[in-house]
């Protein structure tokens, strides 16, 4: 049985949320990078945030590809890469 996939609106909503999460992770990573060493035990939390950031970026990229495969009539490139003013998180 084939799963239903996401609608255009669901892709756009998810894209905006993931973009906001990405922005927040980047902000937190930057904050920790300025406060703690970049190596050794004290760098572990920063490294975890970096991995989380990269995982969100990879998910956004793959979902962007899925969006265009599932909805080829759409030419909206901002579903997963929205403009800054369209993101929920604003530092």
C-alpha positions as CSV (number, residue, x, y, z in Angstrom):
1,X,0.0,0.0,0.0
2,X,1.4,3.4,-1.0
3,X,1.5,6.1,1.6
4,X,-0.3,9.4,0.8
5,X,2.8,11.7,0.7
6,X,2.6,15.3,1.8
7,X,0.3,17.9,0.2
8,X,1.8,21.1,-1.2
9,X,0.6,23.0,1.9
10,X,2.1,20.3,4.2
11,X,5.4,20.6,2.5
12,X,5.3,24.4,2.9
13,X,4.4,24.2,6.5
14,X,7.1,21.6,7.3
15,X,9.6,23.5,5.3
16,X,9.0,26.7,7.3
17,X,9.3,24.8,10.5
18,X,12.5,23.0,9.5
19,X,14.0,26.3,8.4
20,X,13.2,27.9,11.7
21,X,14.7,24.9,13.6
22,X,17.8,25.2,11.4
23,X,18.1,28.9,12.2
24,X,17.7,28.3,15.9
25,X,20.3,25.5,15.9
26,X,22.8,27.7,14.1
27,X,22.2,30.5,16.6
28,X,22.8,28.1,19.5
29,X,25.8,26.7,17.9
30,X,27.3,30.1,17.4
31,X,26.5,31.1,21.0
32,X,28.3,28.0,22.3
33,X,31.2,28.4,19.9
34,X,31.8,31.8,21.3
35,X,31.5,30.6,25.0
36,X,33.4,27.3,25.0
37,X,36.5,25.8,23.5
38,X,36.2,24.2,20.1
39,X,37.9,21.0,21.1
40,X,38.0,18.7,24.1
41,X,35.2,17.7,26.5
42,X,33.8,21.2,26.6
43,X,33.2,21.2,22.9
44,X,30.9,18.1,23.0
45,X,27.6,20.0,23.2
46,X,28.6,22.3,20.4
47,X,29.6,19.3,18.3
48,X,26.2,17.7,19.0
49,X,24.4,20.9,17.8
50,X,26.5,20.9,14.7
51,X,25.4,17.3,13.9
52,X,21.8,18.3,14.6
53,X,22.1,21.3,12.3
54,X,23.6,19.1,9.5
55,X,20.9,16.5,10.0
56,X,18.2,19.2,9.6
57,X,20.0,20.5,6.5
58,X,20.1,17.0,5.0
59,X,16.4,16.5,5.7
60,X,15.5,19.8,4.1
61,X,17.4,19.0,1.0
62,X,15.9,15.5,0.6
63,X,12.4,16.9,1.3
64,X,12.9,19.6,-1.2
65,X,13.7,17.0,-3.8
66,X,10.6,15.0,-2.8
67,X,8.4,18.1,-3.0
68,X,9.4,18.6,-6.7
69,X,9.0,14.9,-7.5
70,X,5.6,14.8,-5.9
71,X,4.4,18.2,-7.2
72,X,6.3,18.8,-10.5
73,X,3.9,21.6,-11.5
74,X,5.2,23.7,-8.6
75,X,8.1,26.0,-9.2
76,X,8.2,27.4,-5.7
77,X,11.7,27.0,-4.5
78,X,10.9,28.6,-1.1
79,X,9.0,25.7,0.4
80,X,12.1,24.4,2.2
81,X,14.2,27.5,1.8
82,X,11.9,30.3,2.8
83,X,12.9,33.9,2.9
84,X,14.0,35.1,6.4
85,X,10.9,37.1,7.0
86,X,8.8,34.0,6.4
87,X,10.5,31.9,9.1
88,X,9.1,31.4,12.5
89,X,12.4,31.8,14.4
90,X,13.9,35.2,14.5
91,X,16.9,35.7,16.8
